[in-house]
Structure formats: C-alpha cells, structure tokens
C-alpha cells in the first residue's frame, strides 16, 4: 500500500518511468531466448491507478496476450469478451483464451463446455485452447 500511495503522491516516479522499468526488465530476461512468457495478474485493468495496467504493460512490450478464464460457458464468454475488448482497445492483440480449472465431470466439465465455447469463439475471432 505504501508504494501505491507514494506513486499517487508523486514520490515514486511516473507511469512512463514504471513502464520503462518493465520494458528493460523484460528485455533483460528475454536476452538470448526465443520467446518470453509474461504472466499478468488479475484482469487487464489491474494497475490502472498507476498507469501501469496489464494492458499498458503488454502494449509497451508489444506482447500479444492469451486470456485465462474460469470454466463454464456464460461466465467464460463474458470474462474473455470483456478482457479481450480492454486489451484490444489498448492496441494489444488477443491470441485466444485458455479455460482454467475445468472439472473432469459434471455440468461444467471440459467436454461439456468445449462445444458451445468453440462455437461462440469461432464467430468472435478468438481461439479457444481447452
């Protein structure tokens, strides 16, 4: 909490300073590698209060994203469409989505939801990775 307040009080640099630090850190970690996977936290707008949202960082890194959603149908569609809209508005390409924590059996089982989700995402330009 102290850092966030320090930022808001103008004592921790600017959003650009923090995005520059993210870019340098990613470049340092990626050096000599074929690709780098960066894990965001929460949802696309996390960090917006400091101008360093997941979407802002992805845009600065020129990194496409894969959205991770909970299993189900309606909730997954809503979450992915909302997240993708936010990322795309920031100029960040969305490659697709991954369903997380799908149960093996029951109403929300992976096999029960893949058909309806695949049909939805086929018409929304988003790929689904089950």
PAPAVEX-743755 format. One record per residue (C-alpha): chain; residue number from 1; x, y, z. Coordinates in nm, 2 decimals. Example, Ala and Ser with C-alpha at 12.3 -4.5 7.8 and 13.67 -1.06 7.14 Angstrom:
residues 2
+---+-----+--------+--------+--------+
| c |   k |      X |      Y |      Z |
+---+-----+--------+--------+--------+
| A |   1 |   1.23 |  -0.45 |   0.78 |
| A |   2 |   1.37 |  -0.11 |   0.71 |
+---+-----+--------+--------+--------+
//
This chain:
residues 130
+---+-----+--------+--------+--------+
| c |   k |      X |      Y |      Z |
+---+-----+--------+--------+--------+
| A |   1 |   0.00 |   0.00 |   0.00 |
| A |   2 |   0.28 |   0.24 |   0.08 |
| A |   3 |   0.41 |   0.22 |  -0.28 |
| A |   4 |   0.08 |   0.29 |  -0.44 |
| A |   5 |   0.03 |   0.59 |  -0.21 |
| A |   6 |   0.38 |   0.70 |  -0.29 |
| A |   7 |   0.30 |   0.69 |  -0.66 |
| A |   8 |  -0.02 |   0.87 |  -0.62 |
| A |   9 |   0.16 |   1.14 |  -0.41 |
| A |  10 |   0.41 |   1.18 |  -0.69 |
| A |  11 |   0.70 |   1.03 |  -0.49 |
| A |  12 |   0.76 |   0.71 |  -0.70 |
| A |  13 |   0.81 |   0.84 |  -1.05 |
| A |  14 |   0.57 |   0.85 |  -1.34 |
| A |  15 |   0.38 |   0.58 |  -1.52 |
| A |  16 |   0.63 |   0.61 |  -1.80 |
| A |  17 |   0.91 |   0.55 |  -1.56 |
| A |  18 |   0.75 |   0.23 |  -1.44 |
| A |  19 |   0.66 |   0.11 |  -1.79 |
| A |  20 |   1.03 |   0.18 |  -1.89 |
| A |  21 |   1.14 |  -0.04 |  -1.60 |
| A |  22 |   0.91 |  -0.31 |  -1.71 |
| A |  23 |   1.04 |  -0.29 |  -2.07 |
| A |  24 |   1.40 |  -0.31 |  -1.95 |
| A |  25 |   1.33 |  -0.60 |  -1.72 |
| A |  26 |   1.16 |  -0.80 |  -1.99 |
| A |  27 |   1.44 |  -0.73 |  -2.23 |
| A |  28 |   1.70 |  -0.84 |  -1.97 |
| A |  29 |   1.51 |  -1.17 |  -1.90 |
| A |  30 |   1.44 |  -1.23 |  -2.27 |
| A |  31 |   1.80 |  -1.18 |  -2.38 |
| A |  32 |   1.92 |  -1.49 |  -2.57 |
| A |  33 |   1.59 |  -1.66 |  -2.56 |
| A |  34 |   1.34 |  -1.74 |  -2.84 |
| A |  35 |   1.04 |  -1.61 |  -2.65 |
| A |  36 |   0.93 |  -1.48 |  -2.32 |
| A |  37 |   0.61 |  -1.55 |  -2.13 |
| A |  38 |   0.49 |  -1.27 |  -1.91 |
| A |  39 |   0.22 |  -1.35 |  -1.65 |
| A |  40 |  -0.02 |  -1.07 |  -1.58 |
| A |  41 |  -0.22 |  -1.07 |  -1.26 |
| A |  42 |  -0.60 |  -1.04 |  -1.21 |
| A |  43 |  -0.76 |  -0.87 |  -1.50 |
| A |  44 |  -0.65 |  -0.63 |  -1.78 |
| A |  45 |  -0.71 |  -0.31 |  -1.58 |
| A |  46 |  -0.51 |  -0.41 |  -1.27 |
| A |  47 |  -0.25 |  -0.13 |  -1.21 |
| A |  48 |  -0.46 |   0.14 |  -1.39 |
| A |  49 |  -0.44 |   0.37 |  -1.09 |
| A |  50 |  -0.07 |   0.40 |  -1.16 |
| A |  51 |  -0.10 |   0.39 |  -1.54 |
| A |  52 |   0.07 |   0.05 |  -1.55 |
| A |  53 |  -0.22 |  -0.18 |  -1.62 |
| A |  54 |  -0.16 |  -0.53 |  -1.76 |
| A |  55 |  -0.28 |  -0.39 |  -2.09 |
| A |  56 |  -0.04 |  -0.09 |  -2.07 |
| A |  57 |   0.25 |  -0.33 |  -1.99 |
| A |  58 |   0.15 |  -0.57 |  -2.27 |
| A |  59 |   0.13 |  -0.27 |  -2.51 |
| A |  60 |   0.47 |  -0.14 |  -2.41 |
| A |  61 |   0.62 |  -0.48 |  -2.46 |
| A |  62 |   0.44 |  -0.53 |  -2.79 |
| A |  63 |   0.32 |  -0.86 |  -2.65 |
| A |  64 |   0.01 |  -1.04 |  -2.76 |
| A |  65 |  -0.20 |  -1.20 |  -2.49 |
| A |  66 |  -0.38 |  -1.52 |  -2.41 |
| A |  67 |  -0.67 |  -1.46 |  -2.17 |
| A |  68 |  -0.72 |  -1.72 |  -1.90 |
| A |  69 |  -1.08 |  -1.77 |  -1.79 |
| A |  70 |  -1.27 |  -1.99 |  -1.55 |
| A |  71 |  -1.45 |  -2.29 |  -1.69 |
| A |  72 |  -1.82 |  -2.27 |  -1.77 |
| A |  73 |  -2.00 |  -2.12 |  -2.07 |
| A |  74 |  -2.16 |  -1.78 |  -1.99 |
| A |  75 |  -1.90 |  -1.67 |  -1.74 |
| A |  76 |  -1.61 |  -1.77 |  -1.96 |
| A |  77 |  -1.76 |  -1.59 |  -2.26 |
| A |  78 |  -1.83 |  -1.28 |  -2.06 |
| A |  79 |  -1.49 |  -1.27 |  -1.90 |
| A |  80 |  -1.30 |  -1.34 |  -2.22 |
| A |  81 |  -1.50 |  -1.09 |  -2.42 |
| A |  82 |  -1.46 |  -0.82 |  -2.16 |
| A |  83 |  -1.09 |  -0.88 |  -2.12 |
| A |  84 |  -1.03 |  -0.90 |  -2.49 |
| A |  85 |  -1.21 |  -0.58 |  -2.55 |
| A |  86 |  -1.00 |  -0.40 |  -2.29 |
| A |  87 |  -0.67 |  -0.54 |  -2.44 |
| A |  88 |  -0.77 |  -0.47 |  -2.80 |
| A |  89 |  -0.87 |  -0.11 |  -2.70 |
| A |  90 |  -0.51 |  -0.07 |  -2.58 |
| A |  91 |  -0.38 |  -0.20 |  -2.91 |
| A |  92 |  -0.29 |  -0.54 |  -2.77 |
| A |  93 |  -0.37 |  -0.84 |  -2.99 |
| A |  94 |  -0.55 |  -1.13 |  -2.82 |
| A |  95 |  -0.44 |  -1.47 |  -2.95 |
| A |  96 |  -0.71 |  -1.67 |  -2.77 |
| A |  97 |  -0.81 |  -1.80 |  -2.43 |
| A |  98 |  -0.74 |  -2.09 |  -2.20 |
| A |  99 |  -1.00 |  -2.24 |  -1.97 |
| A | 100 |  -0.87 |  -2.29 |  -1.62 |
| A | 101 |  -0.98 |  -2.53 |  -1.36 |
| A | 102 |  -1.24 |  -2.72 |  -1.57 |
| A | 103 |  -1.37 |  -3.02 |  -1.38 |
| A | 104 |  -1.34 |  -3.36 |  -1.52 |
| A | 105 |  -1.71 |  -3.44 |  -1.47 |
| A | 106 |  -2.04 |  -3.26 |  -1.42 |
| A | 107 |  -2.23 |  -2.97 |  -1.57 |
| A | 108 |  -1.91 |  -2.75 |  -1.63 |
| A | 109 |  -1.69 |  -3.04 |  -1.73 |
| A | 110 |  -1.44 |  -2.96 |  -2.00 |
| A | 111 |  -1.60 |  -3.19 |  -2.26 |
| A | 112 |  -1.95 |  -3.04 |  -2.18 |
| A | 113 |  -1.84 |  -2.68 |  -2.24 |
| A | 114 |  -1.59 |  -2.70 |  -2.52 |
| A | 115 |  -1.85 |  -2.74 |  -2.80 |
| A | 116 |  -2.06 |  -2.43 |  -2.70 |
| A | 117 |  -1.75 |  -2.22 |  -2.63 |
| A | 118 |  -1.58 |  -2.32 |  -2.95 |
| A | 119 |  -1.89 |  -2.22 |  -3.15 |
| A | 120 |  -1.90 |  -1.88 |  -2.98 |
| A | 121 |  -1.53 |  -1.81 |  -3.02 |
| A | 122 |  -1.53 |  -1.92 |  -3.38 |
| A | 123 |  -1.77 |  -1.63 |  -3.46 |
| A | 124 |  -1.59 |  -1.38 |  -3.23 |
| A | 125 |  -1.24 |  -1.42 |  -3.39 |
| A | 126 |  -1.10 |  -1.57 |  -3.07 |
| A | 127 |  -0.94 |  -1.91 |  -3.05 |
| A | 128 |  -1.01 |  -2.14 |  -2.76 |
| A | 129 |  -0.75 |  -2.36 |  -2.60 |
| A | 130 |  -0.91 |  -2.62 |  -2.39 |
+---+-----+--------+--------+--------+
//
